[in-house]
């Protein structure tokens, strides 16, 4: 168990990463590749990457060659996973402040103020000392979280990105009603996100997302609001009711 101790200043300086960390994704993916048995989430990736390397895990010395085969082709999935986790955490922060944010990480972490108890491979106490904490979701992180061993390094907690829970039957029902792309956008917009994040989650181009966003707004299912230099899209109550009803009546 990792115990991270916060001060009031640390709580003010705690934030969520805006993008995947390429170095961590590379290191953690390599750990999975060297295992005989991997979590089901990575089974297809594990099989395909091993096949490209001739069933022999690559030596860590050529990281560029490994990245080109095992990480870069899957970057859209990695980014989409991190985007989804970030959207969930932002909603938790808006609803409950920093305490709500830190409570949202169960079961990997348990917030017992002023200490965050984190499932980890090591038993350790870690004082933030006013520096705050960067919460870094990771696609290839599984089961436990990771923190730099050097107590003077920037405090970054790498943790498993939440896996989306979906109802395939409900998703299909909604897709039959409005088309697969619009249904996917409406489902993904359960938490506020940018057009680029929606495009990555649904797997379509930015112009395609823009076209469907307009139709969903006109139908009163989605609203768009300014956020700094960008805009965010989120479902309306009507849109959420439609998504929820698709799971009940199918």
C-alpha positions as CSV (number, residue, x, y, z in Angstrom):
1,X,0.0,0.0,0.0
2,X,1.2,3.5,-0.9
3,X,0.2,6.2,1.4
4,X,0.3,9.7,-0.1
5,X,0.1,12.5,2.5
6,X,-1.5,15.8,1.5
7,X,-1.4,19.3,3.0
8,X,-4.0,22.0,2.2
9,X,-1.5,23.4,-0.4
10,X,-1.2,20.0,-2.0
11,X,-5.0,19.8,-2.4
12,X,-5.0,23.1,-4.2
13,X,-2.2,22.0,-6.5
14,X,-3.7,18.5,-7.4
15,X,-4.7,18.1,-11.1
16,X,-5.5,15.6,-13.7
17,X,-3.2,15.0,-16.7
18,X,-4.5,16.2,-20.1
19,X,-3.0,13.5,-22.3
20,X,-1.3,10.0,-22.0
21,X,2.3,9.8,-20.9
22,X,4.2,8.2,-23.8
23,X,7.1,7.0,-21.7
24,X,4.9,5.3,-19.1
25,X,2.7,3.6,-21.8
26,X,5.9,2.2,-23.3
27,X,7.3,0.9,-20.0
28,X,4.0,-0.6,-18.8
29,X,3.1,-2.2,-22.1
30,X,6.5,-3.9,-22.2
31,X,5.8,-5.4,-18.8
32,X,2.6,-6.9,-20.1
33,X,4.4,-8.2,-23.2
34,X,6.9,-10.2,-21.1
35,X,4.1,-12.0,-19.2
36,X,2.7,-15.3,-20.3
37,X,-0.8,-14.4,-19.2
38,X,-2.2,-10.9,-19.5
39,X,-5.5,-9.3,-18.5
40,X,-8.3,-9.9,-21.1
41,X,-8.2,-6.2,-22.0
42,X,-4.7,-6.7,-23.6
43,X,-5.1,-10.2,-25.0
44,X,-5.5,-9.2,-28.6
45,X,-2.8,-6.6,-28.4
46,X,-0.4,-9.1,-26.7
47,X,-1.0,-11.7,-29.4
48,X,-0.6,-9.3,-32.3
49,X,2.5,-7.6,-31.0
50,X,4.2,-10.9,-30.2
51,X,3.4,-12.1,-33.7
52,X,5.2,-9.1,-35.2
53,X,8.2,-9.8,-33.0
54,X,8.3,-13.5,-33.9
55,X,6.9,-14.6,-30.6
56,X,9.9,-13.3,-28.8
57,X,9.5,-10.1,-26.6
58,X,11.9,-7.4,-27.8
59,X,15.0,-6.4,-25.8
60,X,14.4,-3.1,-24.0
61,X,17.5,-1.5,-25.6
62,X,15.8,-0.6,-29.0
63,X,12.8,1.5,-27.6
64,X,12.1,3.2,-30.9
65,X,11.6,0.0,-32.7
66,X,9.3,-1.3,-29.9
67,X,7.3,1.9,-29.8
68,X,6.7,1.8,-33.5
69,X,5.2,-1.8,-33.3
70,X,3.6,-2.0,-29.8
71,X,2.5,1.6,-28.9
72,X,2.1,3.9,-31.8
73,X,-0.4,1.8,-33.8
74,X,-2.6,1.7,-30.7
75,X,-2.3,5.3,-29.7
76,X,-5.9,6.2,-30.6
77,X,-7.1,3.6,-28.2
78,X,-4.6,4.8,-25.6
79,X,-5.7,8.4,-26.0
80,X,-9.4,7.5,-26.0
81,X,-9.0,5.6,-22.8
82,X,-7.2,8.5,-21.1
83,X,-9.7,11.0,-22.4
84,X,-12.6,8.9,-21.0
85,X,-10.9,8.7,-17.6
86,X,-10.2,12.5,-17.6
87,X,-13.9,13.2,-18.4
88,X,-15.0,11.1,-15.5
89,X,-12.6,12.8,-13.1
90,X,-13.6,16.3,-14.3
91,X,-17.2,15.5,-13.5
92,X,-16.3,14.2,-10.1
93,X,-14.3,17.4,-9.5
94,X,-17.2,19.6,-10.6
95,X,-19.7,17.7,-8.4
96,X,-17.6,17.3,-5.3
97,X,-14.5,19.4,-5.5
98,X,-11.0,17.9,-4.8
99,X,-12.5,15.6,-2.2
100,X,-15.0,14.3,-4.7
101,X,-12.2,13.9,-7.3
102,X,-10.0,11.8,-5.0
103,X,-13.0,9.7,-3.8
104,X,-13.7,8.8,-7.5
105,X,-10.7,6.5,-7.8
106,X,-12.1,3.5,-5.9
107,X,-11.1,0.7,-5.8
108,X,-7.5,1.5,-6.8
109,X,-7.4,4.3,-4.3
110,X,-9.2,5.3,-1.1
111,X,-9.2,8.9,0.1
112,X,-9.1,9.2,3.9
113,X,-8.2,12.8,4.5
114,X,-5.4,13.9,4.6
115,X,-4.0,10.6,3.2
116,X,-4.6,8.9,-0.2
117,X,-4.2,5.1,0.2
118,X,-3.2,3.6,-3.1
119,X,-3.0,0.0,-4.2
120,X,0.6,-0.5,-5.1
121,X,3.3,-3.1,-5.4
122,X,5.3,-1.3,-2.7
123,X,4.6,-0.4,0.9
124,X,5.6,3.3,1.3
125,X,4.7,6.6,2.8
126,X,5.1,9.6,0.5
127,X,4.8,13.3,1.5
128,X,3.8,15.7,-1.2
129,X,5.3,18.7,0.7
130,X,3.1,21.3,-1.0
131,X,4.0,20.3,-4.5
132,X,0.5,18.9,-5.3
133,X,-0.1,15.7,-7.3
134,X,-0.5,15.0,-11.0
135,X,-3.0,12.2,-11.5
136,X,-1.9,10.4,-14.7
137,X,-4.4,7.9,-16.2
138,X,-2.8,5.1,-18.3
139,X,-4.2,2.6,-20.7
140,X,-1.5,0.0,-19.9
141,X,-1.5,0.5,-16.2
142,X,-3.4,-2.4,-14.6
143,X,-4.3,-3.3,-11.0
144,X,-1.8,-1.1,-9.1
145,X,-0.6,2.5,-9.4
146,X,2.9,3.8,-9.7
147,X,4.8,6.8,-8.2
148,X,8.4,7.9,-8.9
149,X,10.8,6.2,-6.4
150,X,12.8,9.5,-6.1
151,X,11.0,11.6,-3.4
152,X,12.4,14.7,-5.0
153,X,11.0,13.9,-8.5
154,X,7.8,15.7,-9.6
155,X,4.9,13.8,-7.9
156,X,3.1,12.0,-10.7
157,X,0.7,9.1,-9.8
158,X,0.2,6.8,-12.8
159,X,-3.0,4.8,-12.3
160,X,-5.2,2.5,-14.4
161,X,-7.6,4.5,-16.7
162,X,-11.2,3.5,-15.9
163,X,-12.7,1.0,-18.3
164,X,-16.0,2.2,-19.8
165,X,-19.0,0.3,-18.8
166,X,-21.5,-0.1,-21.6
167,X,-24.7,-2.0,-22.4
168,X,-24.2,-3.5,-25.9
169,X,-27.9,-4.2,-26.4
170,X,-28.8,-0.7,-25.4
171,X,-26.1,0.8,-27.6
172,X,-27.4,-1.2,-30.6
173,X,-31.0,-0.1,-29.9
174,X,-29.9,3.6,-29.9
175,X,-27.9,3.0,-33.1
176,X,-30.9,1.6,-34.8
177,X,-32.9,4.7,-33.8
178,X,-30.4,7.4,-34.9
179,X,-27.5,5.7,-36.6
180,X,-24.3,4.3,-35.1
181,X,-22.2,7.5,-35.3
182,X,-24.8,9.8,-33.7
183,X,-25.5,7.2,-31.0
184,X,-21.8,6.9,-30.3
185,X,-21.4,10.6,-29.9
186,X,-24.4,11.0,-27.7
187,X,-23.2,8.1,-25.4
188,X,-19.7,9.6,-25.3
189,X,-21.0,13.0,-24.4
190,X,-22.2,11.8,-21.0
191,X,-19.4,13.9,-19.6
192,X,-18.3,17.2,-21.1
193,X,-15.6,16.8,-23.8
194,X,-14.2,18.5,-26.8
195,X,-14.9,17.6,-30.5
196,X,-11.5,16.0,-30.7
197,X,-12.1,13.8,-27.7
198,X,-15.5,12.8,-29.2
199,X,-13.8,12.0,-32.5
200,X,-11.3,9.7,-30.8
201,X,-13.9,7.9,-28.7
202,X,-16.2,7.3,-31.6
203,X,-13.5,6.6,-34.1
204,X,-14.5,9.1,-36.8
205,X,-13.0,12.3,-38.3
206,X,-13.4,15.8,-36.8
207,X,-15.5,17.0,-39.7
208,X,-17.8,14.0,-39.3
209,X,-18.2,14.8,-35.6
210,X,-18.9,18.5,-36.3
211,X,-21.7,17.5,-38.7
212,X,-23.4,15.2,-36.2
213,X,-23.0,17.6,-33.3
214,X,-25.0,20.2,-35.2
215,X,-27.9,17.7,-35.7
216,X,-27.8,16.6,-32.1
217,X,-27.9,20.2,-30.9
218,X,-30.8,21.0,-33.2
219,X,-32.7,18.1,-31.7
220,X,-32.1,19.3,-28.2
221,X,-30.1,16.2,-27.2
222,X,-26.8,17.9,-26.7
223,X,-25.5,21.4,-25.8
224,X,-22.2,23.2,-26.6
225,X,-20.6,25.6,-24.2
226,X,-17.4,27.7,-24.3
227,X,-14.4,26.6,-22.2
228,X,-11.4,28.8,-22.4
229,X,-10.2,28.8,-26.0
230,X,-12.2,25.7,-26.9
231,X,-15.7,24.4,-26.5
232,X,-17.2,21.4,-24.7
233,X,-20.1,19.3,-25.7
234,X,-22.4,17.5,-23.2
235,X,-25.7,15.7,-23.3
236,X,-28.8,17.5,-22.2
237,X,-31.3,15.9,-19.8
238,X,-33.4,14.9,-22.9
239,X,-30.3,13.3,-24.4
240,X,-29.5,11.4,-21.2
241,X,-33.1,10.2,-20.9
242,X,-32.9,8.9,-24.5
243,X,-29.6,7.0,-23.8
244,X,-31.0,5.6,-20.5
245,X,-34.3,4.5,-22.1
246,X,-32.5,2.7,-24.9
247,X,-31.2,0.4,-22.2
248,X,-34.6,-0.2,-20.6
249,X,-36.6,-0.8,-23.7
250,X,-34.9,-3.1,-26.1
